[in-house]
Structures are given as structure tokens and as C-alpha cells.
Amino acid sequence: MTTTDTIVDGYFATWNETDAAKRRDVIAATWTDDASYVDPMFTASGHDGLDALASGAQQQFPGHTFRLTTPIEAHHDRARWGWDLVGPSGEPVVVGVDFAVLAGDGRIREITGFFEQA
């Protein structure tokens, strides 16, 4: 079983890893095969969909990085954390919170994201 902290690290690596092969490895280690992601603007499912979403975000926001902004809270098979997307200047472009449903092995099965500030 993988720790929640390790999985959340992998979650952010999914968004931030620019090497496509490494990103696919991170996705496989972090997300279940049938994982899904949904936020107010985007949806993705499965490893291919998640990879395409992360790649698209990197193209839309070159030089930007997602980062953890709050402690991770977890209980049972649920977790949540705050995040932001910062540009090269270090200023947040988007701020939000994600809610996760975790599989029995600790990997992410579902993410529901909300934007708090745009």
C-alpha cells in the first residue's frame, strides 16, 4: 500500500513532469487504470486521458507549476488538499482544492477539483 503523501506527490508530478515517458510512469504508479478526473473545465479518464490532460495543461501554461498549498487531509478512502498553479514569477494564476477517492492500494481512483480563485 502506498502512503497518501506519496500519492499526492505523484499527483503533482502528473501535472508537472514534462518528459512524456516519465509522466506516463508517474501516472501508472499514482492512478488506477480506470481513474477519472473532473473539474469545472476539464474531464479525463484512464491513463491516456490523464496524460493528454496534463500535457495540454503544460502547453496552455508553459513554465507554470502546480504545487501543494495546504496540509493533506485523509480518512478512509478519501483525501483532500489545496493547490495553486504558479507562473514563472511565482504568482498564483489559479487556486483550488481537490478531493480524491483512493483505491485499496492507495492509488487515486477519482479526483474532483474545484477552483477557488481564477
Buried (B, 14 or more C-beta within 10 A) or exposed (E): EBEBEEBBBBBBBBBBBEEEEEBBBBBBBBBBEEBBBEBEEEEBBBBEBBBEBBBEBBEEBEEBBBEBBEEBEBEEEEBBBBBBBBEEEEEBEBBBBBBBBBBEEBBBBBBBBEEEEE
